[in-house]
Amino acid sequence: MKRKFAVVLVSGGMDSAVTCRIAQKTYNLAFLHINYGQRTEIKELQSFHSLADFYKVKERLVVDFTHFEKIGGTSLIDRRIDIPEGLSDKETPSTYVPFRNAQFLSVAVSWAEIIGASVVFSGVTEEDAAGYPDCRREFFEIFSKLVKIGTKKDTKIDILTPLMSMMKKDITLLGTKLGVPFELTWSCYRNNDVACGRCDSCLRRLRAFKKAGIGDKIEYELQTQDLRP
Amino acid sequence: MKRKFAVVLVSGGMDSAVTCRIAQKTYNLAFLHINYGQRTEIKELQSFHSLADFYKVKERLVVDFTHFEKIGGTSLIDRRIDIPEGLSDKETPSTYVPFRNAQFLSVAVSWAEIIGASVVFSGVTEEDAAGYPDCRREFFEIFSKLVKIGTKKDTKIDILTPLMSMMKKDITLLGTKLGVPFELTWSCYRNNDVACGRCDSCLRRLRAFKKAGIGDKIEYELQTQDLRP
């Protein structure tokens, strides 16, 4: 039986890389990447294409969301706001990009309906939902209803989030077991060459590798002593 | 008391022009226009700015959704697919742009959260829902829930669709009563100079004016005899 197509949202980070691998077991893949003007887009786009090459994915769509630069209001995009150092403990960190996942998922669904894909995969995790309300499980449940009512009668597109309830450590272990090339992924919020090792995203990545007892092959400017493998 | 801000999705058509007028009664306005590569964008963008000038709106955001051209699959964008002539009776016409409203509304909500607007207005009508599933009342109800769960705890953004249950004839009458400058609006799916008078959108506009017993001041290439005022 011919495999169905799945659109996978691929930021180029660890979670999306593992999600690709899970999706690949069942579906032909179509990779979607959104450039929203974030500081590290050069590196993220490179990771996107490296992962697409690794998984032999021909169907690739890169969407330029330049309006996020006009909208502003987040340190991930606005160079006048510093990327905070350390693990975030704020309710909503400055790296919050309002309603980002709604925009990303909507494009994914539009594309899925055109190419006849039956699934959209997102590597979102509930762990991120503390600071980012559009990462909540309930957000994805409601979005699934929106897709059902807002597409053609004969269209059926499921939104799948296989990592939703997993902790980063377990994602690291799972990815390693599945042979996910984490060295091709990018997590740093700040740099486009060597990962800073100090932003929330670097620290969470380092902590995950540390807890999993696995070495991270990418290079860091700085690693705090207790996070070194 | 200082007026709150509302983001209004302004395509440049009749419905959005009337929606602006309704929103203006209560809110300071911020106008959002999406260029998704549609054939008539030159004229729609002109209408957007003309309406913004008319309503004295300084806050304007024009978003370029060029990815719709990459995604394709709709006659509104793809020049290789003809715009059909006559009133549409198909379940899903070729002018359908998959999940368009989800993308538009998501950008509106992102912008609203950044500028602190408490409302997003859309000029959508249920009359369009026959061919466009993302114009359904239920779609907007679910989207409202999505906004509630997917934005910050202290954010409260209502999605308002004041024309939802109105027929085009009644929108024409209401707009005329409220002094809406319909001569600044654009409805034609096909042309950027003189309205074609033959596409579904022109025919529905002409029929609405005819039923309302009001003259349409814009110029048409052709008007079928029975729709002349």
Interface residues (C-beta under 8 A of the other chain):
Chain A: L61 V63 D64 T66 H67 F68 K70 I71 G72 G73 E91 T92 Y96 V97 P98 F99 R100 N101 A102 Q103 S106 V107 V109 S110 W111 E113 I114 P133 D134 R136 E138 F139 I142 F143 K145 L146 V147 I149 G150 T151 K152 K153
Chain B: L61 V63 D64 T66 H67 F68 K70 I71 G72 G73 E91 T92 Y96 V97 P98 F99 R100 N101 A102 Q103 S106 V107 V109 S110 W111 E113 I114 P133 D134 R136 E138 F139 I142 F143 K145 L146 V147 I149 G150 T151 K152 K153
